Amino acid sequence: MEKINTLVIGAGQAGLALSEHLSNNGIQHMLLERSRIAESWRTARWDSLVANGPAWHDRFPTMEFEGEPPDSFPSRDRVVKYFEDFAKQVSAPVRCGVEVTRVSKNSKGPGFVINFREVKGVSDTVSCSGVDIDSSRKVASNGNGVGEIEALHVVCATGPFQTPVIPPVLPATLEDELCVKQMHSNEYRNPQQLKKGSVLVVGAGSSGGQIADELLRSGRRVFLSVGPHERPPRSYRGRDFVWWLGVLGKWDLSTVDPDTAHVTISVSGARGGHTVDFREYAARGMNLLGMTSGYRDGVLEFADDLNDTINNGDASYLAMLDEADAYVERNALDLPLEPNARTISADPECMINPILQLNLQEENISTIIWATGYRNDFSWLECDVLDDQGKPVHSRGVSGEPGIYFLGLPWLSRRGSSFIWGVWHDAKYIADHIGTQHEYMAYHLSRQREQ
């Protein structure tokens, strides 16, 4: 059985950031990735997706987006290449095509036993997304594609986008009954992929809003079910909203407001970046709806909450402008005024006379896209570190079970924890914690030898 000091599960942004810090601390480690580096960016994102933050901001502090203008929004493929290049830069010991199936306490000694299986078609490659793999260091299996590893520390860096969530509003037989295709946003690629007909997008966070806008621009008739959201300005007074969140201290907020815990942020870097404005979407022909609430006999039902939802989103937008203006005045910054940014357009018809019921056949809806988020799945983690709902119990990623860590989750330590730049700082904290434990154990072993 192969033995390692620290086993990192996942080679996305969290695992790669941690690898840099572990190497800096001299900690022996390995990253197991069931597919390829940054796989979610490759196969669970739409074709035209770009980063939601500019290149100067949404990156690791130790590597820039080479060749990208600082204020540009890198494409999906460019982000993948960034992670590949970073893995090379830090010599990340990645093993692709290895899926962890179980993590349990080691009954014969300290640490944990990690059970895995090799994923066909990935583990046989000679390189992992351009990162060279030394074949002599590939994870050894028993010949049947399964095996075990012992590790003193295990870091769960599988990210926040694990299991797509589709609310059980519609029957699974809808496609057979009404020829309506249901899919999660992680399956959507481009407008040409969908059947002819109208499209309903459920969820108006960054993903739902951008997908609905792309479909509308392609000539589709689009319905968008809008839930509670914040819609910050993409840019205000010459600075991107990520800059404003930084100087206003919002990225470093350590606890989420319970009143807005389930409120998404709708922001877009598409077409060079723009402020998401659902009133403007409606003016271009998009049909806005309230929260999806039920279904009966081919008819979807929606809550009568669209006006409140849109107005609350507008209020969050204006509140951020107020904070930004106050910051400029307080610090005497020479940033240009932008009075037109406060203009809120008139209520569209879909707000004046909201649609509360939608007959799928009469409206020729052929596809429903659920942009309704994800949930975590740690069912393979057989240690006492999860609550009754299966959510990790931790403090800044350090669990109550010595040696088990979490990284890359939303609000792990602050608001920015699930972002590329934010996870890097959380990774340093975890690596330093592991390094401290390593030093204590080294002292123990040295004293044992002396005795």
The 8 nearest C-alpha neighbors of each residue, nearest first, counted from 0:
[[1, 148, 147, 2, 149, 146, 139, 140],
 [0, 2, 148, 149, 3, 147, 139, 138],
 [3, 1, 149, 148, 150, 0, 4, 151],
 [4, 2, 150, 5, 28, 149, 27, 6],
 [3, 5, 151, 150, 27, 28, 152, 6],
 [6, 4, 28, 152, 3, 150, 153, 151],
 [5, 7, 153, 29, 28, 150, 30, 152],
 [8, 6, 30, 154, 153, 29, 9, 31],
 [9, 7, 31, 155, 156, 30, 154, 157],
 [8, 10, 32, 157, 156, 14, 31, 11],
 [11, 9, 14, 36, 32, 15, 30, 37],
 [10, 12, 37, 14, 13, 36, 9, 15],
 [11, 13, 15, 14, 16, 419, 10, 37],
 [14, 12, 407, 16, 15, 11, 156, 422],
 [13, 15, 10, 17, 156, 11, 16, 9],
 [16, 14, 18, 12, 17, 13, 10, 11],
 [17, 15, 423, 13, 18, 19, 14, 12],
 [16, 18, 426, 14, 20, 15, 19, 21],
 [17, 19, 15, 21, 16, 20, 91, 22],
 [20, 18, 22, 17, 16, 21, 89, 23],
 [19, 21, 23, 17, 22, 18, 427, 430],
 [22, 20, 24, 18, 26, 430, 23, 19],
 [23, 21, 25, 24, 19, 20, 26, 18],
 [22, 24, 20, 21, 25, 19, 26, 18],
 [23, 25, 21, 22, 26, 20, 434, 430],
 [26, 24, 22, 23, 21, 27, 434, 20],
 [25, 27, 21, 24, 22, 28, 434, 4],
 [28, 26, 4, 5, 25, 3, 29, 22],
 [27, 29, 5, 6, 4, 3, 26, 30],
 [28, 30, 6, 92, 7, 93, 31, 5],
 [31, 29, 7, 93, 8, 94, 92, 10],
 [30, 32, 94, 8, 9, 97, 93, 95],
 [33, 31, 95, 9, 10, 34, 97, 96],
 [34, 32, 98, 97, 96, 95, 31, 118],
 [33, 35, 96, 32, 95, 121, 38, 36],
 [36, 34, 38, 95, 127, 128, 37, 32],
 [35, 37, 10, 38, 11, 128, 83, 127],
 [38, 36, 11, 39, 40, 79, 35, 10],
 [37, 39, 41, 35, 40, 36, 42, 34],
 [40, 38, 43, 41, 42, 37, 44, 160],
 [39, 41, 38, 37, 44, 42, 43, 75],
 [42, 40, 38, 39, 43, 44, 37, 79],
 [41, 43, 39, 44, 40, 38, 185, 45],
 [44, 42, 185, 39, 40, 41, 186, 45],
 [45, 43, 185, 40, 42, 41, 46, 48],
 [44, 46, 188, 48, 187, 47, 189, 43],
 [47, 45, 188, 48, 189, 44, 75, 187],
 [46, 48, 45, 49, 74, 75, 189, 269],
 [49, 47, 75, 45, 46, 74, 44, 50],
 [48, 50, 74, 75, 73, 72, 268, 269],
 [49, 51, 72, 52, 73, 268, 74, 48],
 [52, 50, 268, 267, 49, 266, 72, 53],
 [51, 53, 50, 57, 72, 56, 54, 268],
 [54, 52, 72, 70, 71, 55, 56, 57],
 [53, 55, 69, 56, 57, 71, 72, 70],
 [56, 54, 69, 53, 57, 70, 58, 63],
 [55, 57, 54, 53, 58, 52, 420, 241],
 [58, 56, 52, 54, 419, 420, 53, 55],
 [59, 57, 420, 419, 56, 60, 63, 54],
 [58, 60, 420, 61, 62, 419, 423, 57],
 [61, 59, 62, 58, 420, 63, 423, 56],
 [60, 62, 59, 63, 58, 85, 19, 423],
 [63, 61, 59, 60, 64, 58, 85, 65],
 [62, 64, 65, 58, 61, 59, 55, 60],
 [65, 63, 67, 54, 66, 81, 62, 58],
 [64, 66, 67, 63, 62, 81, 68, 54],
 [65, 67, 64, 68, 63, 69, 54, 73],
 [66, 68, 64, 65, 69, 71, 54, 73],
 [69, 67, 71, 70, 66, 54, 55, 64],
 [70, 68, 55, 54, 71, 67, 53, 64],
 [69, 71, 53, 68, 54, 55, 72, 67],
 [72, 70, 53, 68, 69, 54, 73, 271],
 [71, 73, 53, 50, 268, 49, 54, 52],
 [74, 72, 49, 50, 77, 71, 78, 54],
 [75, 73, 49, 77, 76, 48, 78, 50],
 [74, 76, 78, 49, 77, 48, 40, 79],
 [77, 75, 79, 78, 74, 80, 41, 40],
 [76, 78, 74, 80, 79, 75, 73, 81],
 [77, 79, 81, 75, 76, 80, 74, 73],
 [80, 78, 76, 82, 81, 77, 37, 83],
 [79, 81, 83, 77, 82, 78, 84, 76],
 [82, 80, 78, 84, 79, 83, 85, 77],
 [81, 83, 85, 79, 84, 80, 86, 78],
 [84, 82, 80, 86, 85, 81, 79, 87],
 [85, 83, 87, 81, 82, 86, 80, 88],
 [84, 86, 88, 82, 87, 83, 81, 89],
 [87, 85, 91, 83, 84, 89, 88, 90],
 [88, 86, 90, 84, 85, 89, 130, 83],
 [87, 89, 85, 86, 90, 84, 91, 62],
 [88, 90, 91, 86, 87, 19, 85, 18],
 [91, 89, 87, 88, 86, 92, 19, 85],
 [90, 92, 86, 89, 93, 18, 87, 15],
 [93, 91, 29, 30, 90, 94, 28, 132],
 [92, 94, 30, 91, 31, 29, 95, 10],
 [95, 93, 31, 30, 32, 137, 92, 97],
 [96, 94, 32, 97, 34, 35, 122, 33],
 [95, 97, 122, 33, 121, 118, 34, 117],
 [98, 96, 33, 117, 95, 32, 118, 116],
 [99, 97, 33, 116, 115, 117, 100, 32],
 [98, 100, 115, 101, 114, 97, 116, 113],
 [101, 99, 115, 379, 114, 98, 116, 102],
 [102, 100, 379, 114, 113, 99, 380, 103],
 [103, 101, 113, 380, 381, 112, 379, 114],
 [104, 102, 381, 112, 111, 382, 105, 101],
 [105, 103, 111, 106, 112, 110, 382, 102],
 [104, 106, 111, 112, 107, 110, 108, 109],
 [105, 107, 108, 104, 109, 111, 112, 103],
 [108, 106, 105, 109, 104, 110, 111, 112],
 [107, 109, 105, 106, 110, 111, 104, 151],
 [110, 108, 105, 151, 111, 107, 106, 104],
 [109, 111, 151, 150, 105, 104, 152, 108],
 [110, 112, 104, 105, 150, 103, 149, 151],
 [113, 111, 149, 105, 103, 148, 102, 104],
 [112, 114, 102, 148, 147, 101, 149, 111],
 [115, 113, 147, 101, 100, 146, 99, 102],
 [116, 114, 99, 100, 98, 146, 145, 147],
 [115, 117, 145, 144, 98, 97, 146, 118],
 [116, 118, 97, 144, 96, 98, 145, 119],
 [119, 117, 96, 97, 121, 122, 120, 116],
 [120, 118, 121, 122, 117, 123, 96, 144],
 [119, 121, 123, 122, 118, 124, 96, 34],
 [122, 120, 96, 123, 119, 124, 118, 34],
 [121, 123, 96, 124, 95, 118, 120, 119],
 [124, 122, 121, 120, 125, 119, 96, 118],
 [125, 123, 126, 122, 121, 127, 120, 95],
 [126, 124, 123, 132, 127, 131, 134, 122],
 [127, 125, 131, 132, 124, 130, 129, 128],
 [126, 128, 130, 129, 95, 35, 131, 132],
 [127, 129, 130, 126, 35, 36, 83, 131],
 [128, 130, 127, 126, 131, 83, 84, 87],
 [131, 129, 127, 128, 126, 87, 132, 83],
 [130, 132, 126, 129, 127, 133, 125, 87],
 [133, 131, 126, 134, 130, 125, 127, 94],
 [132, 134, 135, 136, 131, 137, 125, 126],
 [135, 133, 137, 136, 132, 125, 138, 131],
 [134, 136, 133, 137, 132, 138, 139, 94],
 [137, 135, 134, 133, 138, 132, 139, 94],
 [138, 136, 134, 135, 139, 94, 133, 132],
 [139, 137, 136, 140, 94, 1, 97, 146],
 [138, 140, 137, 146, 141, 1, 0, 147],
 [141, 139, 146, 145, 144, 142, 138, 143],
 [140, 142, 143, 146, 145, 144, 139, 147],
 [141, 143, 144, 140, 145, 139, 146, 117],
 [144, 142, 141, 145, 140, 146, 116, 117],
 [143, 145, 117, 116, 140, 142, 141, 146],
 [146, 144, 116, 140, 115, 143, 141, 117],
 [145, 147, 140, 115, 141, 114, 116, 139],
 [146, 148, 114, 113, 0, 115, 112, 149],
 [149, 147, 1, 113, 0, 112, 2, 150],
 [148, 150, 2, 112, 111, 113, 3, 1],
 [151, 149, 3, 4, 111, 152, 110, 5],
 [150, 152, 110, 4, 5, 111, 402, 109],
 [153, 151, 402, 5, 150, 403, 6, 4],
 [152, 154, 6, 403, 5, 7, 402, 404],
 [155, 153, 404, 7, 405, 156, 403, 8],
 [154, 156, 405, 8, 157, 404, 406, 7],
 [157, 155, 406, 9, 8, 14, 158, 13],
 [156, 158, 9, 155, 8, 159, 161, 407],
 [157, 159, 407, 156, 160, 408, 161, 13],
 [158, 160, 408, 161, 375, 407, 409, 157],
 [161, 159, 373, 158, 162, 374, 375, 163],
 [160, 162, 375, 159, 374, 373, 376, 163],
 [161, 163, 373, 374, 375, 160, 164, 376],
 [164, 162, 373, 372, 374, 161, 165, 183],
 [163, 165, 373, 372, 371, 166, 162, 374],
 [164, 166, 369, 167, 371, 163, 183, 372],
 [167, 165, 168, 164, 371, 169, 369, 291],
 [168, 166, 169, 165, 170, 171, 164, 293],
 [169, 167, 166, 293, 294, 170, 292, 291],
 [168, 170, 167, 294, 171, 173, 293, 166],
 [171, 169, 172, 173, 168, 167, 294, 174],
 [170, 172, 173, 169, 174, 181, 167, 175],
 [173, 171, 170, 175, 174, 176, 169, 177],
 [174, 172, 176, 175, 171, 170, 177, 179],
 [175, 173, 178, 179, 180, 177, 172, 176],
 [174, 176, 172, 173, 178, 177, 179, 171],
 [175, 177, 173, 174, 178, 172, 179, 297],
 [176, 178, 179, 174, 173, 175, 360, 297],
 [179, 177, 174, 175, 176, 180, 365, 173],
 [178, 180, 174, 365, 177, 366, 173, 181],
 [179, 181, 366, 174, 365, 367, 178, 182],
 [182, 180, 367, 366, 368, 179, 183, 174],
 [183, 181, 368, 369, 186, 367, 184, 180],
 [182, 184, 369, 185, 368, 186, 370, 165],
 [183, 185, 370, 187, 186, 369, 368, 182],
 [184, 186, 43, 183, 44, 187, 45, 163],
 [187, 185, 184, 183, 182, 43, 188, 44],
 [186, 188, 184, 45, 185, 189, 183, 44],
 [189, 187, 45, 46, 186, 192, 44, 190],
 [188, 190, 191, 192, 46, 187, 45, 193],
 [191, 189, 192, 193, 214, 217, 188, 213],
 [192, 190, 193, 189, 194, 188, 195, 217],
 [191, 193, 190, 189, 188, 194, 187, 195],
 [194, 192, 191, 190, 195, 366, 189, 365],
 [195, 193, 196, 365, 192, 366, 191, 180],
 [196, 194, 193, 365, 197, 219, 366, 191],
 [195, 197, 365, 363, 364, 194, 198, 219],
 [196, 198, 364, 220, 363, 365, 221, 219],
 [199, 197, 366, 221, 364, 367, 222, 365],
 [198, 200, 222, 367, 223, 221, 368, 366],
 [201, 199, 368, 223, 367, 369, 222, 224],
 [202, 200, 224, 369, 370, 223, 368, 199],
 [203, 201, 370, 207, 371, 225, 224, 204],
 [204, 202, 207, 208, 225, 226, 205, 265],
 [203, 205, 265, 263, 207, 264, 206, 208],
 [204, 206, 265, 266, 208, 207, 209, 264],
 [207, 205, 209, 204, 208, 210, 370, 203],
 [208, 206, 203, 370, 202, 210, 204, 209],
 [207, 209, 203, 211, 205, 206, 210, 204],
 [208, 210, 212, 206, 211, 207, 205, 213],
 [211, 209, 213, 207, 212, 208, 206, 214],
 [212, 210, 214, 208, 213, 209, 207, 215],
 [211, 213, 215, 209, 210, 214, 208, 216],
 [214, 212, 210, 216, 215, 211, 209, 217],
 [213, 215, 217, 211, 216, 212, 219, 190],
 [216, 214, 212, 219, 217, 218, 213, 221],
 [217, 215, 213, 218, 214, 212, 219, 211],
 [216, 218, 214, 215, 219, 213, 190, 212],
 [219, 217, 216, 215, 220, 214, 221, 213],
 [220, 218, 215, 214, 217, 221, 197, 198],
 [219, 221, 197, 215, 198, 218, 222, 285],
 [220, 222, 198, 285, 197, 219, 199, 215],
 [221, 223, 286, 199, 287, 285, 200, 198],
 [224, 222, 200, 287, 199, 288, 201, 225],
 [223, 225, 288, 201, 289, 290, 202, 287],
 [226, 224, 203, 289, 202, 290, 288, 223],
 [225, 227, 290, 202, 228, 203, 308, 289],
 [228, 226, 262, 308, 263, 225, 229, 312],
 [229, 227, 263, 262, 264, 312, 226, 230],
 [228, 230, 264, 312, 315, 265, 263, 231],
 [231, 229, 265, 316, 264, 312, 266, 275],
 [230, 232, 316, 233, 229, 266, 240, 319],
 [233, 231, 274, 234, 240, 235, 316, 230],
 [232, 234, 274, 273, 240, 239, 231, 272],
 [233, 235, 239, 232, 238, 240, 237, 236],
 [236, 234, 237, 238, 232, 239, 233, 240],
 [237, 235, 335, 238, 334, 337, 336, 234],
 [236, 238, 235, 234, 334, 239, 335, 337],
 [239, 237, 234, 235, 236, 242, 240, 243],
 [240, 238, 234, 241, 242, 233, 235, 243],
 [239, 241, 243, 242, 234, 233, 232, 244],
 [242, 240, 244, 243, 239, 245, 52, 56],
 [243, 241, 245, 240, 244, 239, 246, 238],
 [242, 244, 240, 245, 246, 241, 247, 239],
 [245, 243, 249, 241, 247, 242, 246, 250],
 [244, 246, 242, 248, 243, 247, 250, 249],
 [245, 247, 243, 248, 244, 242, 249, 326],
 [246, 248, 244, 245, 249, 243, 326, 323],
 [249, 247, 245, 246, 251, 250, 244, 252],
 [248, 250, 244, 251, 252, 247, 245, 414],
 [249, 251, 414, 415, 248, 245, 252, 244],
 [252, 250, 413, 249, 248, 414, 253, 415],
 [253, 251, 413, 249, 414, 250, 254, 248],
 [252, 254, 413, 412, 251, 414, 255, 410],
 [255, 253, 252, 256, 413, 410, 414, 412],
 [254, 256, 257, 260, 253, 259, 252, 410],
 [255, 257, 258, 259, 260, 254, 261, 252],
 [258, 256, 260, 259, 255, 261, 254, 262],
 [257, 259, 256, 260, 261, 262, 255, 227],
 [260, 258, 262, 256, 257, 261, 255, 263],
 [261, 259, 257, 262, 258, 256, 255, 263],
 [262, 260, 259, 263, 227, 258, 257, 228],
 [263, 261, 228, 259, 227, 260, 264, 229],
 [262, 264, 228, 204, 229, 261, 265, 227],
 [265, 263, 229, 204, 228, 230, 266, 205],
 [264, 266, 205, 204, 230, 229, 263, 275],
 [265, 267, 205, 275, 264, 230, 274, 233],
 [268, 266, 269, 51, 272, 273, 205, 275],
 [272, 267, 269, 51, 271, 72, 49, 50],
 [268, 270, 272, 267, 271, 49, 273, 48],
 [271, 269, 272, 268, 273, 267, 72, 49],
 [270, 272, 269, 268, 71, 72, 273, 70],
 [268, 271, 273, 269, 270, 267, 233, 274],
 [274, 272, 233, 267, 275, 268, 271, 269],
 [273, 275, 233, 232, 276, 266, 267, 231],
 [274, 276, 266, 273, 230, 277, 265, 267],
 [277, 275, 279, 278, 274, 280, 230, 313],
 [276, 278, 280, 279, 281, 275, 309, 287],
 [279, 277, 281, 280, 276, 282, 347, 344],
 [278, 280, 282, 277, 276, 281, 283, 344],
 [281, 279, 277, 283, 278, 282, 285, 276],
 [282, 280, 285, 284, 278, 283, 279, 286],
 [281, 283, 279, 284, 280, 278, 347, 285],
 [284, 282, 280, 281, 285, 279, 215, 278],
 [285, 283, 281, 282, 286, 280, 215, 220],
 [284, 286, 281, 221, 280, 283, 222, 287],
 [287, 285, 222, 281, 223, 221, 284, 349],
 [286, 288, 223, 222, 349, 224, 285, 281],
 [289, 287, 224, 223, 225, 305, 354, 286],
 [288, 290, 305, 302, 301, 225, 224, 304],
 [289, 291, 302, 301, 226, 224, 225, 292],
 [290, 292, 301, 300, 293, 289, 224, 302],
 [293, 291, 301, 300, 290, 302, 294, 168],
 [294, 292, 300, 168, 299, 291, 301, 295],
 [293, 295, 299, 298, 300, 169, 168, 296],
 [294, 296, 298, 297, 299, 293, 300, 169],
 [297, 295, 298, 294, 299, 358, 359, 177],
 [296, 298, 295, 358, 359, 299, 294, 360],
 [299, 297, 358, 295, 357, 296, 294, 359],
 [300, 298, 294, 357, 356, 293, 358, 295],
 [299, 301, 356, 293, 292, 355, 294, 291],
 [302, 300, 291, 355, 292, 289, 290, 356],
 [301, 303, 289, 290, 304, 292, 355, 291],
 [302, 304, 305, 289, 301, 355, 353, 290],
 [303, 305, 289, 302, 307, 306, 308, 290],
 [304, 306, 289, 308, 307, 303, 309, 288],
 [307, 305, 309, 308, 304, 350, 310, 303],
 [306, 308, 310, 304, 305, 309, 311, 312],
 [307, 309, 305, 311, 306, 310, 227, 304],
 [310, 308, 312, 306, 311, 307, 305, 313],
 [309, 311, 313, 307, 312, 308, 306, 314],
 [312, 310, 314, 308, 313, 309, 307, 315],
 [311, 313, 309, 229, 315, 310, 314, 228],
 [314, 312, 310, 316, 311, 315, 309, 317],
 [313, 315, 311, 317, 316, 312, 318, 310],
 [314, 316, 318, 312, 313, 317, 229, 311],
 [317, 315, 231, 313, 314, 319, 318, 230],
 [316, 318, 320, 314, 319, 315, 313, 321],
 [319, 317, 321, 315, 320, 316, 314, 322],
 [318, 320, 322, 321, 317, 316, 323, 315],
 [321, 319, 323, 317, 318, 322, 324, 316],
 [322, 320, 318, 324, 319, 323, 325, 317],
 [323, 321, 319, 325, 320, 324, 326, 318],
 [322, 324, 320, 326, 325, 321, 319, 327],
 [325, 323, 327, 321, 326, 322, 320, 328],
 [324, 326, 322, 328, 323, 327, 329, 321],
 [327, 325, 323, 329, 324, 328, 330, 322],
 [328, 326, 332, 324, 330, 325, 329, 331],
 [329, 327, 331, 325, 326, 330, 324, 332],
 [328, 330, 326, 327, 331, 325, 332, 324],
 [329, 331, 327, 328, 332, 326, 325, 333],
 [332, 330, 328, 327, 329, 333, 326, 334],
 [333, 331, 327, 330, 334, 328, 329, 326],
 [332, 334, 331, 335, 327, 328, 330, 336],
 [333, 335, 332, 236, 336, 237, 327, 238],
 [336, 334, 236, 337, 333, 237, 235, 332],
 [335, 337, 236, 338, 334, 235, 324, 237],
 [336, 338, 339, 340, 236, 335, 235, 341],
 [339, 337, 340, 341, 336, 342, 236, 335],
 [340, 338, 341, 342, 337, 336, 343, 235],
 [339, 341, 338, 342, 337, 235, 343, 320],
 [342, 340, 339, 338, 343, 317, 320, 337],
 [341, 343, 339, 340, 344, 338, 317, 345],
 [344, 342, 341, 345, 313, 340, 278, 346],
 [345, 343, 342, 346, 278, 279, 347, 282],
 [346, 344, 347, 343, 278, 348, 282, 279],
 [345, 347, 350, 351, 344, 348, 278, 349],
 [348, 346, 349, 350, 345, 281, 351, 278],
 [347, 349, 351, 350, 352, 346, 353, 281],
 [350, 348, 353, 352, 347, 351, 287, 286],
 [351, 349, 353, 348, 352, 347, 306, 346],
 [350, 352, 348, 349, 353, 347, 346, 306],
 [353, 351, 349, 350, 348, 354, 347, 355],
 [354, 352, 349, 350, 351, 355, 288, 303],
 [353, 355, 356, 288, 352, 349, 357, 301],
 [354, 356, 301, 300, 353, 302, 303, 357],
 [357, 355, 300, 299, 354, 301, 298, 358],
 [358, 356, 299, 298, 359, 300, 355, 354],
 [357, 359, 298, 361, 360, 297, 362, 299],
 [360, 358, 364, 362, 361, 357, 297, 298],
 [359, 361, 363, 362, 358, 364, 177, 297],
 [360, 362, 358, 363, 359, 364, 357, 297],
 [361, 363, 359, 360, 364, 358, 197, 357],
 [364, 362, 360, 361, 197, 196, 359, 365],
 [363, 365, 197, 359, 198, 362, 196, 366],
 [364, 366, 179, 196, 197, 180, 363, 198],
 [367, 365, 180, 198, 179, 364, 181, 199],
 [366, 368, 199, 181, 200, 198, 180, 182],
 [369, 367, 200, 182, 183, 184, 181, 201],
 [368, 370, 183, 201, 371, 184, 200, 182],
 [371, 369, 202, 184, 207, 201, 372, 183],
 [370, 372, 369, 202, 164, 165, 201, 373],
 [373, 371, 164, 370, 163, 374, 160, 165],
 [374, 372, 163, 164, 162, 160, 161, 375],
 [373, 375, 162, 161, 163, 164, 376, 160],
 [374, 376, 161, 162, 159, 377, 373, 160],
 [377, 375, 378, 161, 374, 162, 389, 379],
 [376, 378, 379, 380, 375, 389, 390, 391],
 [377, 379, 380, 376, 381, 389, 101, 100],
 [380, 378, 101, 377, 100, 381, 102, 99],
 [379, 381, 102, 377, 378, 382, 101, 103],
 [382, 380, 103, 102, 379, 101, 383, 378],
 [381, 383, 384, 380, 103, 104, 102, 400],
 [382, 384, 385, 381, 400, 399, 386, 380],
 [383, 385, 392, 382, 391, 398, 400, 399],
 [386, 384, 391, 389, 390, 392, 383, 387],
 [385, 387, 389, 390, 388, 392, 391, 384],
 [386, 388, 389, 385, 390, 391, 384, 392],
 [389, 387, 386, 390, 385, 391, 375, 376],
 [390, 388, 385, 386, 387, 391, 377, 376],
 [389, 391, 385, 386, 388, 392, 375, 387],
 [392, 390, 385, 384, 393, 386, 389, 405],
 [393, 391, 385, 384, 398, 386, 390, 394],
 [394, 392, 398, 397, 396, 391, 395, 399],
 [393, 395, 397, 396, 398, 392, 412, 411],
 [396, 394, 412, 411, 397, 393, 425, 429],
 [395, 397, 405, 394, 393, 404, 406, 411],
 [398, 396, 404, 393, 394, 395, 405, 399],
 [399, 397, 393, 400, 404, 403, 392, 384],
 [398, 400, 401, 384, 393, 397, 392, 403],
 [399, 401, 398, 403, 402, 384, 383, 382],
 [402, 400, 403, 399, 398, 397, 152, 404],
 [401, 403, 152, 153, 400, 151, 404, 110],
 [404, 402, 153, 401, 398, 400, 154, 152],
 [405, 403, 154, 397, 396, 398, 155, 153],
 [406, 404, 396, 155, 154, 156, 397, 407],
 [405, 407, 156, 408, 396, 155, 13, 404],
 [406, 408, 158, 417, 13, 422, 156, 416],
 [407, 409, 411, 159, 417, 406, 158, 410],
 [410, 408, 417, 411, 416, 407, 159, 414],
 [409, 411, 413, 414, 412, 416, 408, 415],
 [412, 410, 408, 395, 409, 416, 413, 396],
 [411, 413, 395, 410, 253, 416, 425, 414],
 [414, 412, 253, 410, 251, 252, 415, 416],
 [413, 415, 410, 250, 252, 416, 251, 253],
 [414, 416, 421, 250, 413, 418, 417, 251],
 [417, 415, 421, 422, 413, 410, 418, 414],
 [416, 418, 409, 407, 408, 415, 422, 421],
 [417, 419, 421, 415, 416, 420, 422, 57],
 [420, 418, 421, 58, 422, 57, 12, 59],
 [419, 421, 59, 58, 423, 418, 422, 57],
 [422, 420, 416, 415, 418, 423, 419, 424],
 [421, 423, 416, 425, 424, 419, 420, 407],
 [424, 422, 426, 16, 421, 420, 425, 427],
 [425, 423, 427, 426, 422, 421, 428, 420],
 [426, 424, 422, 428, 427, 423, 429, 421],
 [427, 425, 17, 423, 429, 424, 428, 422],
 [428, 426, 430, 424, 425, 429, 20, 431],
 [427, 429, 425, 431, 426, 430, 432, 424],
 [428, 430, 432, 426, 431, 427, 433, 425],
 [431, 429, 427, 433, 21, 432, 428, 20],
 [432, 430, 434, 428, 433, 429, 427, 435],
 [431, 433, 429, 435, 430, 434, 428, 436],
 [434, 432, 430, 436, 431, 435, 437, 429],
 [435, 433, 431, 437, 432, 436, 430, 438],
 [434, 436, 438, 432, 437, 433, 431, 439],
 [437, 435, 433, 439, 438, 434, 440, 432],
 [436, 438, 434, 440, 435, 439, 441, 433],
 [439, 437, 441, 435, 440, 436, 442, 434],
 [440, 438, 436, 442, 441, 437, 443, 435],
 [441, 439, 443, 437, 442, 438, 444, 436],
 [440, 442, 438, 444, 443, 439, 437, 445],
 [443, 441, 445, 439, 440, 444, 438, 446],
 [444, 442, 440, 446, 441, 445, 447, 439],
 [443, 445, 447, 441, 446, 442, 440, 448],
 [446, 444, 442, 448, 447, 443, 441, 449],
 [447, 445, 449, 443, 448, 444, 442, 450],
 [446, 448, 444, 450, 445, 449, 443, 442],
 [447, 449, 445, 446, 450, 444, 443, 442],
 [450, 448, 446, 447, 445, 444, 443, 442],
 [449, 447, 448, 446, 445, 444, 443, 442]]
